[in-house]
Amino acid sequence: MVTTLTMDDKTFKSLRDFIYEKSGIYFSDQKKYLMETKILERIKERGFRDFNEYAYFLMYSKDYKEELKYLFNAITINETSFFRNKPQIDAFKNNILPELVNLPDKQTFKTITILSAGCSTGEEPYTLAMVCKEFIDTKAKDWRVMIEAGDLSEAALAQAREGIYNSYTLRNVPPQYLDKYFVKEGDNYRIKDEIKKMVRFYPLNLTDDTQMRRITKKDVIFCRNVMIYFDDAVKKKVVNYFYDILKVSGYLIIGHSESLHNITRAFKIVHFPGALAYKKE
């Protein structure tokens, strides 16, 4: 049973530094209460006496790696929805996909590869899969699309693989997509296998050198509203990985309110109606 319900400043800074080292996520002094709230339930579940004992376990136990999965599940925010920020999805559908299928060096293998980094519970990669399927079926019938989706939270990934969603997270799905690609189950909707099989989910820590170097070259990377939890040093590290992962003429799409202005000048900024993307030339 937890006897100490608040963290002292020393324990907070120790936990903050540990989380930053392992994930790149940074909790400022103003977010101490937020960290407390997110970790408290896990401390109760494990039977630790207080935050200090939990911090000690994470930093000095040989068995801390398994606990990291639960810690990451607790601290990550999985707030997303289908067809989030429509202008970005429209730019992907109407501009980026047609440009990619017309690249001369793609005419042999006719494959488009996409990474959804920080995919949460799967709404983004499944949105991209539906958009790509519509595009292929109508405009590029002999092409194929391969989508990889990674996230720090294994609980979110488990939900993504299950592919069951409520009406609120589906609120922006066009009716024709809902009818075509989902099956109603009670109050929820299950995404159909033809879309599921287009996406491969796996654990991904964007600050882990080994994991990032395993990712094969991609034509498009979506990483929206993930790097807002990183400081500039971690952002630069992650964006450098993205640059290396992208093929020439590939696109990086970040959150509509995010910017790489102080992070890198390696990309060309491309403006679309209501959206922009970063292109590797």
C-alpha positions as CSV (number, residue, x, y, z in Angstrom):
1,M,0.0,0.0,0.0
2,V,1.3,3.4,-0.9
3,T,2.0,5.5,2.2
4,T,3.6,8.5,0.5
5,L,1.2,9.9,-2.1
6,T,3.5,12.7,-3.3
7,M,7.0,12.8,-4.7
8,D,9.7,14.9,-3.1
9,D,11.8,17.0,-5.5
10,K,14.8,14.7,-5.4
11,T,12.7,11.7,-6.4
12,F,10.9,13.6,-9.1
13,K,14.2,14.7,-10.7
14,S,15.6,11.2,-10.5
15,L,12.6,9.7,-12.2
16,R,12.4,12.6,-14.7
17,D,16.0,12.0,-15.7
18,F,15.5,8.3,-15.9
19,I,12.4,8.6,-18.2
20,Y,14.2,11.2,-20.3
21,E,17.2,8.9,-20.7
22,K,15.1,5.9,-21.7
23,S,12.4,7.6,-23.9
24,G,13.3,11.2,-24.7
25,I,10.1,12.3,-22.9
26,Y,10.8,15.3,-20.7
27,F,8.7,16.3,-17.7
28,S,9.3,20.0,-16.7
29,D,9.1,21.1,-13.1
30,Q,5.5,22.3,-13.9
31,K,4.5,18.7,-14.8
32,K,5.6,17.1,-11.5
33,Y,1.9,16.5,-10.6
34,L,1.2,15.0,-14.0
35,M,4.0,12.5,-13.5
36,E,2.7,11.7,-10.0
37,T,-0.8,11.0,-11.3
38,K,0.4,8.8,-14.1
39,I,2.7,6.6,-12.1
40,L,0.7,6.4,-8.8
41,E,-1.6,3.6,-9.9
42,R,1.3,1.4,-11.1
43,I,3.1,1.9,-7.7
44,K,-0.1,0.6,-6.0
45,E,-0.3,-2.4,-8.3
46,R,3.3,-3.4,-7.7
47,G,3.0,-2.8,-3.9
48,F,5.8,-0.3,-3.6
49,R,5.7,1.8,-0.4
50,D,6.3,5.1,-2.1
51,F,7.7,6.9,-5.2
52,N,11.2,6.7,-3.9
53,E,11.2,2.9,-3.7
54,Y,9.8,2.7,-7.2
55,A,12.5,5.0,-8.5
56,Y,15.1,2.9,-6.8
57,F,13.8,-0.3,-8.4
58,L,13.8,1.3,-11.9
59,M,17.3,2.5,-11.6
60,Y,19.1,-0.3,-9.8
61,S,17.1,-3.5,-10.2
62,K,18.3,-6.1,-12.8
63,D,14.6,-6.7,-13.7
64,Y,13.7,-3.1,-14.6
65,K,13.4,-3.6,-18.3
66,E,10.1,-5.5,-18.0
67,E,8.8,-2.7,-15.7
68,L,9.7,-0.2,-18.4
69,K,6.8,-1.4,-20.6
70,Y,4.4,-0.5,-17.8
71,L,6.1,2.8,-17.1
72,F,5.9,3.8,-20.8
73,N,2.2,2.7,-20.9
74,A,1.6,5.0,-17.9
75,I,3.4,8.1,-19.1
76,T,2.4,8.1,-22.8
77,I,-0.7,10.0,-24.0
78,N,-2.7,8.1,-26.5
79,E,-5.1,10.7,-27.7
80,T,-5.9,10.3,-31.4
81,S,-8.6,9.7,-33.9
82,F,-9.2,8.6,-37.5
83,F,-8.6,11.2,-40.3
84,R,-7.0,13.6,-37.8
85,N,-6.2,16.9,-39.4
86,K,-7.9,16.4,-42.7
87,P,-5.8,18.9,-44.7
88,Q,-2.7,16.7,-44.0
89,I,-4.6,13.6,-45.0
90,D,-5.8,15.3,-48.2
91,A,-2.3,16.4,-49.1
92,F,-1.1,12.8,-48.7
93,K,-4.0,11.5,-50.8
94,N,-4.1,14.2,-53.5
95,N,-0.5,15.3,-53.8
96,I,2.0,13.0,-52.2
97,L,0.7,9.6,-53.4
98,P,0.3,10.7,-57.0
99,E,3.8,12.2,-57.0
100,L,5.3,9.0,-55.6
101,V,3.8,6.7,-58.1
102,N,5.1,8.9,-60.9
103,L,8.7,8.8,-59.8
104,P,10.8,7.2,-62.6
105,D,12.8,5.0,-60.2
106,K,9.6,3.4,-58.8
107,Q,8.3,2.0,-62.0
108,T,9.9,-1.4,-61.6
109,F,8.9,-2.4,-58.1
110,K,5.8,-0.2,-57.7
111,T,5.8,-0.2,-53.9
112,I,5.1,2.6,-51.5
113,T,6.5,2.2,-48.0
114,I,5.2,4.3,-45.1
115,L,6.1,4.6,-41.4
116,S,3.6,5.8,-38.7
117,A,5.9,6.7,-35.8
118,G,4.1,7.1,-32.5
119,C,1.1,5.3,-33.9
120,S,-0.7,5.1,-30.6
121,T,-3.8,2.9,-30.8
122,G,-3.7,2.5,-34.6
123,E,-6.0,5.2,-35.9
124,E,-3.4,7.0,-38.0
125,P,-1.9,4.0,-39.8
126,Y,-5.3,2.5,-40.5
127,T,-6.4,5.9,-41.9
128,L,-3.4,5.8,-44.2
129,A,-4.2,2.2,-45.2
130,M,-7.8,3.1,-46.2
131,V,-6.7,6.1,-48.1
132,C,-4.0,4.1,-49.9
133,K,-6.4,1.3,-50.7
134,E,-8.8,3.7,-52.3
135,F,-6.0,5.3,-54.3
136,I,-4.6,2.0,-55.5
137,D,-8.0,0.6,-56.4
138,T,-8.8,3.6,-58.6
139,K,-5.5,5.0,-59.8
140,A,-2.7,2.6,-59.3
141,K,-4.0,-0.9,-59.5
142,D,-0.7,-2.7,-60.0
143,W,0.9,-1.0,-57.0
144,R,1.2,-2.1,-53.4
145,V,1.6,-0.3,-50.1
146,M,3.5,-1.4,-47.0
147,I,2.8,0.4,-43.8
148,E,4.8,0.0,-40.6
149,A,3.5,1.5,-37.3
150,G,5.4,1.7,-34.1
151,D,4.8,3.1,-30.6
152,L,6.4,3.2,-27.2
153,S,3.3,1.8,-25.5
154,E,2.7,-1.9,-25.9
155,A,-0.8,-1.5,-24.4
156,A,-1.6,0.9,-27.2
157,L,-0.2,-1.5,-29.8
158,A,-2.3,-4.3,-28.4
159,Q,-5.4,-2.2,-28.9
160,A,-4.2,-1.3,-32.4
161,R,-3.8,-4.9,-33.4
162,E,-7.3,-5.7,-32.1
163,G,-8.7,-3.0,-34.3
164,I,-11.9,-2.2,-32.4
165,Y,-13.0,1.4,-32.0
166,N,-15.9,3.4,-30.5
167,S,-18.0,5.9,-32.4
168,Y,-16.2,8.9,-30.9
169,T,-12.7,8.0,-32.3
170,L,-14.5,7.3,-35.6
171,R,-16.3,10.6,-35.7
172,N,-14.2,12.0,-38.6
173,V,-14.4,8.9,-40.8
174,P,-16.3,9.6,-44.0
175,P,-19.5,7.5,-44.1
176,Q,-18.3,5.6,-47.3
177,Y,-15.2,4.5,-45.5
178,L,-17.1,3.5,-42.4
179,D,-19.5,1.4,-44.5
180,K,-16.8,-0.2,-46.6
181,Y,-14.0,-0.9,-44.1
182,F,-15.6,-1.5,-40.7
183,V,-18.0,-4.1,-39.3
184,K,-20.4,-2.9,-36.5
185,E,-20.1,-5.0,-33.3
186,G,-22.5,-3.8,-30.7
187,D,-21.7,-0.2,-29.9
188,N,-18.2,-0.5,-31.5
189,Y,-16.7,-1.0,-34.9
190,R,-14.1,-3.5,-36.0
191,I,-11.8,-2.7,-38.9
192,K,-11.8,-5.2,-41.7
193,D,-8.9,-7.6,-42.2
194,E,-8.2,-6.2,-45.7
195,I,-7.1,-3.0,-44.0
196,K,-5.5,-4.7,-41.0
197,K,-3.2,-6.8,-43.2
198,M,-1.8,-3.6,-44.7
199,V,-0.2,-2.5,-41.4
200,R,2.5,-4.1,-39.3
201,F,2.7,-2.9,-35.7
202,Y,5.8,-3.2,-33.5
203,P,7.3,-1.6,-30.4
204,L,9.3,1.5,-31.2
205,N,11.3,3.9,-29.1
206,L,12.3,6.8,-31.3
207,T,15.4,7.5,-29.1
208,D,16.7,3.9,-29.3
209,D,19.6,3.7,-31.7
210,T,19.3,0.0,-32.3
211,Q,15.6,0.1,-33.1
212,M,15.8,3.1,-35.3
213,R,18.7,1.7,-37.4
214,R,16.7,-1.5,-38.1
215,I,14.0,0.5,-39.9
216,T,14.2,0.1,-43.7
217,K,13.9,3.0,-46.2
218,K,10.6,4.7,-46.4
219,D,8.8,6.9,-48.9
220,V,6.7,8.7,-46.2
221,I,7.0,9.1,-42.5
222,F,4.1,10.4,-40.3
223,C,5.2,11.5,-36.9
224,R,2.5,13.8,-35.7
225,N,2.2,15.3,-32.2
226,V,4.9,13.0,-30.8
227,M,8.0,15.2,-30.7
228,I,6.1,17.8,-28.7
229,Y,7.2,15.8,-25.7
230,F,10.9,16.0,-26.6
231,D,13.4,18.8,-26.0
232,D,15.4,20.2,-28.9
233,A,18.3,17.9,-28.4
234,V,16.1,14.8,-28.7
235,K,14.1,16.3,-31.6
236,K,17.3,16.8,-33.6
237,K,18.4,13.2,-32.9
238,V,15.0,11.8,-34.0
239,V,14.7,14.0,-37.1
240,N,18.2,13.0,-38.2
241,Y,17.1,9.3,-38.0
242,F,14.0,10.2,-40.1
243,Y,16.2,11.9,-42.7
244,D,18.4,8.8,-43.0
245,I,15.3,6.5,-43.1
246,L,13.6,8.5,-45.9
247,K,14.3,7.8,-49.5
248,V,15.2,10.7,-51.8
249,S,11.9,12.5,-52.7
250,G,10.3,11.1,-49.6
251,Y,8.2,13.1,-47.2
252,L,8.1,13.7,-43.4
253,I,4.8,14.9,-42.0
254,I,4.7,16.2,-38.5
255,G,1.8,17.7,-36.4
256,H,0.2,20.8,-38.0
257,S,1.2,23.0,-35.1
258,E,4.8,21.6,-35.0
259,S,7.8,23.0,-36.8
260,L,11.4,21.9,-37.6
261,H,12.5,25.6,-37.9
262,N,15.1,25.4,-35.1
263,I,15.8,21.7,-35.5
264,T,17.1,21.1,-39.1
265,R,17.4,22.8,-42.5
266,A,18.0,19.5,-44.3
267,F,14.5,19.2,-45.7
268,K,12.7,21.3,-48.3
269,I,9.4,22.7,-47.0
270,V,6.5,21.9,-49.4
271,H,3.2,23.7,-49.0
272,F,-0.1,22.1,-49.7
273,P,-3.6,23.5,-49.2
274,G,-3.9,23.9,-45.5
275,A,-0.9,21.8,-44.7
276,L,2.9,21.5,-45.2
277,A,5.4,18.6,-45.4
278,Y,9.2,18.2,-45.3
279,K,10.7,16.7,-48.4
280,K,14.1,15.0,-48.7
281,E,15.8,16.1,-51.9
